[in-house]
Amino acid sequence: MNAPDGKYAWTATVGEKGQIVIPKQARDIFGIKPGDTVLLLGDIERGLAIPRGNAFAGLFNSTFQESEDKEK
């Protein structure tokens, strides 16, 4: 299956302590380094998003704005 340019999908296994490992290709593409902070954003209908910490403001606004627009 071919993905559109710039779109990716990976799997990760959750360990006994609830930890996941971000696949190396994903870390390389998105510049995630050891010690970086990532966020877990959740939406019951849309699932989880895991952006880097410095991407928080824009992603938070777009994620929750879309949900609020649907409620109106």
N, C-alpha and C positions, 0 to 999 in steps of 0.2 A: 504494500500500500504506500503510495507516495503522498506526502504531506505538502501543503502549499508552502512556498518560500517563507521562511521566518517562523513557521509553526512547528512545534515539537511535542512529543509525548514520551514520557518515561514512566517506569514503575519503580516503586521503592517498597521495601519491607519494613514494617514496624517491629522493632525489637521488644523484648520483655519490659524494658523501662520506658516504652513509648517513644523511643528515638528512631529517627529515620536518617538514612544516608542519602544526600543529594547526589545523583549520578555525576561522574566526572565530566561527561560531555556537557551537562547542564551547568555545572560550576564553571567550566571553561567559557562557554558561550556567554554567560551572564556575569562573569568576573567575580564570582563568589570565592572568597579566600578564607582560610582558617581564621577564626576570631571575628568574622563579619557577623552582623546581626541580621536575621531574617524575621519576617513577621508571618503570623498565621492569621489570615482573614477568613472568616467563615460566613456563609450564607446558606441557610437550610435548603433552599431551592437550587442554588447554583454550585454549592460545594466549597472547597477550600482554595485559596490562592496563597502562594508563598513568595512574596516579593522581598527584595533586599531592603534593609532598614531605611536606606536613604531615599527609597522610592515611595515611602509611606504616604505623604500628603496627597499626591496626585491620585494614587491608587485608591486610597481610602475614600476620597471625594467621588471618584467615578464609580466605585463599587456600590457605595451606599446611596448616591444620588439616583442611580438607575432604579434601585429598589423603592425609593421614595416616590419616584415618578410613576411606578406601577400602582402604588397604593392610592394615588389621586384619581 
